[in-house]
Amino acid sequence: QVQLVESGGGLVQPGGSLRLSCAASGSIFSINSMGWYRQPPGNERELVARIMGGGRTNYADSVKGRFTISRDNAKNTGYLQMNSLKPEDTAVYYCNAQIITHAGRYLEVWGQGILVTVSS
């Protein structure tokens, strides 16, 4: 099967930076899109950013100009560079990918989530 593993989270002070990574593994033929979602404490999960196969991106208004999503197709890995972090960015961040397997199946896969805490 296919799995996503996030890394790079942790505690950072306001104004600081973190880079999240999402490594996809398994029977992957292609990845149509990769995205990052987050779920702040007591709130619903929300889209942060998404990158399509051709490189087109979209961002939540709250992170535009501060976060950058990218992907390395050769490594089946996605990234989220987060700069100028604010306390309200504190959340569990989830990686999401829309994948075509070698068997021709379409899968939507989620990572296990990684905690980002922005606090002084």
Rosetta silent file (secondary structure, phi, psi, omega in degrees, C-alpha in Angstrom):
SEQUENCE: QVQLVESGGGLVQPGGSLRLSCAASGSIFSINSMGWYRQPPGNERELVARIMGGGRTNYADSVKGRFTISRDNAKNTGYLQMNSLKPEDTAVYYCNAQIITHAGRYLEVWGQGILVTVSS
SCORE:     score description
SCORE:     0.000 S_00000001
   1 L     0.000 -169.708 -176.787    0.000    0.000    0.000 S_00000001
   2 E  -119.194  140.047  174.930    0.906    3.662    0.174 S_00000001
   3 E  -138.849  155.441  176.587    1.769    5.709    3.221 S_00000001
   4 E  -117.847  135.825  178.681    2.767    9.287    3.987 S_00000001
   5 E  -126.398  120.324  179.028    5.168   10.182    6.771 S_00000001
   6 E   -91.179  153.039  174.180    5.508   13.768    7.995 S_00000001
   7 E  -152.696  163.671  174.124    8.561   15.201    9.728 S_00000001
   8 L   103.951   -0.480  179.760    9.965   18.559   10.780 S_00000001
   9 L   -77.496 -178.184  178.277    7.435   19.746   13.318 S_00000001
  10 E   148.125 -161.909 -178.881    8.134   20.999   16.818 S_00000001
  11 E   -99.793  132.631  179.223    8.232   24.079   18.998 S_00000001
  12 E  -142.568  150.189  178.612    9.255   27.431   17.540 S_00000001
  13 L   -79.498  154.847  175.228    9.094   31.015   18.752 S_00000001
  14 L   -53.977  137.657 -176.424    6.850   33.576   17.064 S_00000001
  15 L    89.707  -10.124 -178.463    8.561   34.929   13.969 S_00000001
  16 L   -83.592 -174.636 -176.546   10.540   31.754   13.507 S_00000001
  17 L  -132.208  151.932  171.735   10.560   29.189   10.708 S_00000001
  18 E  -143.758  153.698  175.137    9.996   25.484   10.265 S_00000001
  19 E  -125.072  117.114  177.063   10.097   23.195    7.263 S_00000001
  20 E   -92.033  144.460  175.578    7.728   20.241    7.145 S_00000001
  21 E  -122.095  150.242  178.219    8.411   17.245    4.932 S_00000001
  22 E  -136.426  108.214 -178.478    6.013   14.577    3.668 S_00000001
  23 E  -100.608  123.769  177.928    7.554   11.410    2.248 S_00000001
  24 E   -98.421  138.905  179.435    5.323    9.084    0.252 S_00000001
  25 E  -142.333  158.675 -179.574    6.236    5.428   -0.082 S_00000001
  26 E   120.894 -157.977 -176.252    4.732    2.269   -1.505 S_00000001
  27 L   -84.006   78.037 -174.239    3.401    1.292   -4.900 S_00000001
  28 E  -105.460  121.650  171.865    3.284    4.780   -6.405 S_00000001
  29 E   -89.717  -45.739  176.961    2.955    5.350  -10.132 S_00000001
  30 E  -157.938  157.775  176.761    2.290    9.062   -9.870 S_00000001
  31 E  -115.661  113.732 -178.095    1.176   11.723   -7.415 S_00000001
  32 E   -69.698  -47.458  179.799   -1.486   14.029   -8.796 S_00000001
  33 E  -151.546  155.515  173.857   -1.394   16.538   -5.989 S_00000001
  34 E  -130.484  144.301 -178.788   -0.012   16.999   -2.516 S_00000001
  35 E  -144.613  162.971  174.204   -1.409   19.218    0.156 S_00000001
  36 E  -120.720  131.730  174.286   -1.029   20.314    3.735 S_00000001
  37 E  -120.442  162.970  175.229   -3.940   20.690    6.110 S_00000001
  38 E  -143.415  153.585  178.735   -3.967   21.704    9.748 S_00000001
  39 E  -130.398  100.912  177.724   -6.230   21.280   12.725 S_00000001
  40 L   -68.620  159.962  179.205   -5.824   23.873   15.476 S_00000001
  41 L   -56.241  126.791  176.956   -6.867   22.893   19.011 S_00000001
  42 L    77.205    6.914 -178.112  -10.650   22.801   19.240 S_00000001
  43 L  -124.106  171.188 -179.779  -11.146   23.569   15.557 S_00000001
  44 L   -83.225  161.450  177.055  -11.838   21.711   12.348 S_00000001
  45 L   -68.842  139.417 -178.344   -9.213   20.638    9.847 S_00000001
  46 E  -135.427  152.561  177.334   -8.515   23.276    7.200 S_00000001
  47 E   -72.986  134.849  174.685   -6.547   23.479    3.982 S_00000001
  48 E  -101.358  -52.190 -177.433   -3.215   25.269    4.269 S_00000001
  49 E  -162.240  154.611  177.601   -1.725   24.778    0.805 S_00000001
  50 E  -144.076  145.174  176.496   -1.853   22.430   -2.161 S_00000001
  51 E  -128.364  129.485 -178.480    0.421   21.815   -5.127 S_00000001
  52 E   -86.257  172.969 -178.540   -0.749   20.134   -8.316 S_00000001
  53 L   -59.963  -35.671 -179.309    1.251   17.851  -10.598 S_00000001
  54 L   -83.181   -1.085  177.872    2.127   20.685  -12.944 S_00000001
  55 L   100.696   -5.981  178.211    3.311   22.870  -10.091 S_00000001
  56 L   -65.714  139.813 -176.448    0.269   25.101   -9.714 S_00000001
  57 E  -125.156  156.395  168.236   -0.264   26.061   -6.078 S_00000001
  58 E  -144.266  149.936 -173.409   -2.979   27.508   -3.910 S_00000001
  59 E  -132.200  151.005  167.895   -2.854   28.784   -0.341 S_00000001
  60 L   -66.663  145.723 -178.662   -5.172   29.701    2.453 S_00000001
  61 H   -57.210  -33.419 -174.950   -5.401   33.475    2.812 S_00000001
  62 H   -68.929  -15.785 -177.688   -4.022   33.254    6.340 S_00000001
  63 H  -117.920   -3.914 -179.241   -0.666   31.865    5.151 S_00000001
  64 L   -58.130  133.526 -179.331   -0.144   33.634    1.819 S_00000001
  65 L    86.076  -11.609 -179.616    3.252   35.312    1.687 S_00000001
  66 L  -115.487  -36.274 -177.621    4.527   33.342    4.687 S_00000001
  67 E  -107.579  148.047  176.062    4.261   29.665    3.672 S_00000001
  68 E  -134.654  125.269  177.212    5.598   27.992    0.534 S_00000001
  69 E   -99.507  142.554  178.161    4.616   24.551   -0.678 S_00000001
  70 E  -150.585  171.722  179.599    6.880   22.563   -2.986 S_00000001
  71 E  -150.126  150.773  174.461    7.492   19.002   -4.095 S_00000001
  72 E  -116.243  100.362 -174.230   10.318   16.813   -5.354 S_00000001
  73 H   -63.972  -32.334 -179.636    8.722   14.387   -7.792 S_00000001
  74 H   -66.133  -29.025 -178.795   11.841   12.226   -8.015 S_00000001
  75 H  -102.262    0.015 -175.521   11.710   11.629   -4.264 S_00000001
  76 L    51.388   44.326 -175.703    7.901   11.508   -3.940 S_00000001
  77 E  -130.281  138.446  175.293    8.275   14.107   -1.219 S_00000001
  78 E  -114.170  159.047 -176.761    6.448   17.316   -0.481 S_00000001
  79 E  -136.573  153.167  171.452    7.517   20.245    1.652 S_00000001
  80 E  -134.341  107.433  175.857    5.949   23.145    3.484 S_00000001
  81 E   -87.464  120.976 -176.109    8.299   26.012    4.320 S_00000001
  82 E  -117.112  116.214  179.391    6.735   28.086    7.072 S_00000001
  83 L  -116.467  164.349  178.643    8.177   31.519    7.826 S_00000001
  84 L    48.927   48.255 -175.631    7.098   34.346   10.111 S_00000001
  85 L   -65.322  145.295 -178.981    5.188   31.881   12.234 S_00000001
  86 L  -120.285  156.588  177.459    2.448   33.157   14.515 S_00000001
  87 H   -54.750  -32.733 -179.581    0.875   31.603   17.613 S_00000001
  88 H   -72.760   -5.258  172.425   -2.309   31.059   15.593 S_00000001
  89 H   -82.355   -6.646  178.538   -0.355   28.710   13.302 S_00000001
  90 L   -60.504  125.032 -176.318   -0.217   26.251   16.192 S_00000001
  91 E  -176.743  168.635  165.235   -1.906   23.059   15.024 S_00000001
  92 E   -87.980  125.665 -178.116   -1.468   19.454   14.034 S_00000001
  93 E  -101.345  133.141 -178.407   -0.403   19.519   10.393 S_00000001
  94 E  -119.091  136.585  172.300   -1.440   16.713    8.054 S_00000001
  95 E   -90.271  144.111  179.253   -0.048   15.788    4.677 S_00000001
  96 E  -136.257  141.432  178.038   -2.494   14.659    1.990 S_00000001
  97 E  -144.233  144.320  174.639   -1.819   13.177   -1.435 S_00000001
  98 E  -105.851  113.917 -165.915   -3.857   11.980   -4.388 S_00000001
  99 E  -123.305  141.829  169.185   -1.979    9.006   -5.768 S_00000001
 100 E  -104.725  124.316 -179.259   -2.205    6.633   -8.706 S_00000001
 101 E   -85.359  169.588  177.294   -0.754    3.223   -7.839 S_00000001
 102 L   -63.643  -23.117  177.246    1.068    0.869  -10.196 S_00000001
 103 L   -83.935    0.566  177.549   -2.117   -1.208  -10.242 S_00000001
 104 L    86.249   12.293  179.385   -4.006    1.770  -11.592 S_00000001
 105 L   -86.888  145.897  173.840   -5.901    2.531   -8.404 S_00000001
 106 E   -97.623  125.534  179.595   -6.669    6.062   -7.294 S_00000001
 107 E  -126.471  141.054  166.715   -6.007    6.632   -3.600 S_00000001
 108 E  -107.998  119.914 -170.776   -6.370    9.629   -1.334 S_00000001
 109 E  -120.028  142.516  177.358   -3.875    9.168    1.476 S_00000001
 110 E  -118.513  145.592  170.316   -3.327   11.043    4.743 S_00000001
 111 L   -79.607  177.270 -175.877   -0.296   11.197    6.975 S_00000001
 112 L   -82.815  -12.583  179.854   -0.503   10.641   10.712 S_00000001
 113 L    96.388  147.660  178.755   -0.117   14.322   11.532 S_00000001
 114 E  -141.556  138.533 -173.965    2.663   16.310   13.143 S_00000001
 115 E   -86.279  132.037  171.422    2.413   18.961   15.838 S_00000001
 116 E  -119.807  122.772  179.708    3.628   22.514   15.265 S_00000001
 117 E  -120.073  123.599  178.429    3.614   24.775   18.305 S_00000001
 118 E  -111.471  109.119 -174.397    4.375   28.474   18.007 S_00000001
 119 L  -159.034  148.531  175.670    4.988   29.948   21.433 S_00000001
 120 L   -93.958    0.000    0.000    7.452   32.069   23.347 S_00000001
